[in-house]
Amino acid sequence: MTLQAGGIHSTAPDHAASYIGKASGLLLLLKSLSCHLNRTGSITYIPLEVACKHGLLPTIGDGLQEIKMESGEDLFDAVFEMASMANAHLEKARVLAPTVPVEAVHVLLPAVSTQVLLDSLRRRLLNVFDSRLAQGILEVSPLWF
């Protein structure tokens, strides 16, 4: 929408923005896992395919599905897969960056905060329950961003 509002009709910035948006969305889901757990008790926003693949999604008697949120190896594997997907999307955006016209470079700016969030998760060894993640990203206050 930012591109359309700026009158830019080019596929390179459109694809780059799409990749950055996907990466950002995945990382924000990871960062918010502990918050969602505290609010709902168990339901989270891990993609269904990832949750099933890593054994986090048993079926409950009435047909509802609930994600197990124990901080074990299965959850770590799911978090690792989501972070890897986010990183892959950022890499795809980086490949497209040189082809983005100068007037559309602003669509690449969200990649900076997305990369900082990914780096912050890596510093915490992808432990989404580390309380320091809620205090800021790479020890930088959220207000600064």
VOGU-3710 file (C-alpha; in Angstrom, 3 decimals, decimal comma):
1> mtlqaggihs> 0,000/0,000/0,000  2,924/2,328/0,674  4,176/1,738/-2,842  0,762/2,375/-4,365  0,348/5,542/-2,326  3,694/6,735/-3,668  2,705/5,932/-7,240  5,377/3,249/-7,592  4,409/0,353/-9,820  7,372/-1,980/-9,951
11> tapdhaasyi> 7,654/-5,645/-9,113  11,077/-5,547/-7,427  10,054/-3,262/-4,547  6,712/-5,039/-4,290  8,408/-8,423/-3,864  11,042/-7,006/-1,500  8,353/-5,436/0,689  6,434/-8,714/0,672  9,467/-10,680/1,856  10,216/-8,138/4,568
21> gkasglllll> 6,598/-8,228/5,713  6,622/-12,022/5,950  9,866/-11,998/7,931  8,576/-9,289/10,246  5,298/-11,124/10,822  7,000/-14,403/11,685  9,391/-12,738/14,112  6,646/-10,748/15,805  4,712/-13,988/16,303  7,781/-15,522/17,929
31> kslschlnrt> 8,391/-12,503/20,116  4,784/-12,562/21,303  4,575/-16,291/22,095  5,091/-15,823/25,835  2,534/-13,007/25,917  -0,052/-15,150/24,112  0,672/-18,022/26,468  0,071/-15,800/29,496  -3,230/-14,538/28,066  -4,681/-17,738/26,646
41> gsityiplev> -2,939/-20,460/28,598  -2,038/-22,528/25,561  -3,241/-21,260/22,201  -0,548/-19,528/20,190  0,023/-18,379/16,682  2,597/-20,895/15,520  1,668/-21,783/11,932  -0,387/-24,979/11,855  2,012/-26,780/9,522  5,002/-26,016/11,775
51> ackhgllpti> 3,113/-26,965/14,947  2,047/-30,313/13,451  5,496/-31,048/12,078  7,080/-30,625/15,506  4,446/-32,467/17,534  2,992/-29,381/19,200  -0,576/-29,932/18,093  -2,428/-32,846/19,678  -6,138/-33,154/18,919  -8,465/-32,662/21,865
61> gdglqeikme> -11,623/-34,746/22,291  -14,104/-32,183/20,942  -12,105/-31,627/17,753  -10,437/-28,415/18,887  -6,706/-28,180/18,600  -4,426/-26,756/21,218  -0,695/-26,116/20,990  1,422/-27,586/23,772  3,569/-24,815/25,165  6,120/-26,642/27,273
71> sgedlfdavf> 9,530/-25,178/26,576  10,997/-28,430/25,334  12,873/-29,583/22,268  9,744/-29,663/20,082  8,956/-26,029/20,790  12,584/-25,019/20,246  12,551/-26,814/16,868  9,370/-24,980/15,845  10,838/-21,626/16,918  14,056/-22,414/15,050
81> emasmanahl> 12,098/-23,254/11,892  10,083/-20,039/12,064  13,209/-17,941/12,685  14,911/-19,703/9,770  11,947/-18,916/7,521  12,097/-15,274/8,589  15,821/-15,165/7,871  15,259/-16,704/4,427  12,678/-14,021/3,625  15,108/-11,293/4,702
91> ekarvlaptv> 17,783/-12,824/2,483  15,413/-12,813/-0,498  14,684/-9,129/0,140  18,427/-8,417/0,285  18,908/-10,079/-3,093  16,198/-7,843/-4,548  17,461/-4,656/-2,860  19,872/-3,621/-5,664  17,022/-3,823/-8,194  14,708/-1,554/-6,204
101> pveavhvllp> 14,407/1,916/-7,778  15,729/4,788/-5,658  12,259/6,272/-5,185  11,096/2,995/-3,616  14,015/2,288/-1,261  11,871/3,348/1,699  10,012/0,019/1,473  13,238/-1,691/2,573  13,497/0,268/5,850  11,376/-2,170/7,935
111> avstqvllds> 14,078/-4,767/7,233  16,310/-2,957/9,727  14,034/-3,468/12,737  13,207/-6,982/11,533  16,905/-7,881/11,407  17,430/-6,353/14,859  14,611/-8,519/16,248  16,097/-11,623/14,625  19,522/-10,776/16,074  17,946/-10,252/19,483
121> lrrrllnvfd> 16,294/-13,676/19,358  19,603/-15,225/18,324  21,348/-13,586/21,292  18,770/-15,196/23,539  19,417/-18,556/21,809  15,881/-18,435/20,364  14,427/-18,635/23,860  11,155/-16,808/23,264  10,416/-16,979/26,995  13,503/-14,963/27,965
131> srlaqgilev> 12,131/-11,996/29,911  14,804/-9,699/28,454  12,998/-9,823/25,081  10,060/-7,959/26,612  12,371/-5,238/27,912  13,647/-4,285/24,496  15,463/-5,547/21,450  19,232/-5,930/21,792  18,865/-4,033/25,050  17,365/-1,072/23,169
141> splwf> 14,087/0,274/24,513  11,059/-0,252/22,216  10,406/3,502/22,523  13,661/4,204/20,693  12,483/2,293/17,632
//
